[in-house]
C-alpha cells in the first residue's frame, strides 16, 4: 500500500493525472479483477474526494469505466 498513489483534489496533481498514476500502479501489480481494482481505487482517495465517493449511490457505479467517468467530472 505504500506505493499506492494518493489523491485529495488539493495540490498540483489533477484528477486525470491521478487516474493515470493509479492505472500504472494497478498494471504494475497485475490487478485485473474489477472488484479489487475499484476497492483499491477508493483507498487511493483522501479528503473531500473520498467523501464524494462515499456519497455516491451504491448502484450508480457499474464498472471501472463508469467510475473513471464520474471521477473525472
Buried (B, 14 or more C-beta within 10 A) or exposed (E): EEEBBBBBBEEEBEBEEBBEBBBEBBEEEEBEEEEEBBEBBEEBBEEEBBEBBEEEEEEEBEEBEEBBEEBEE
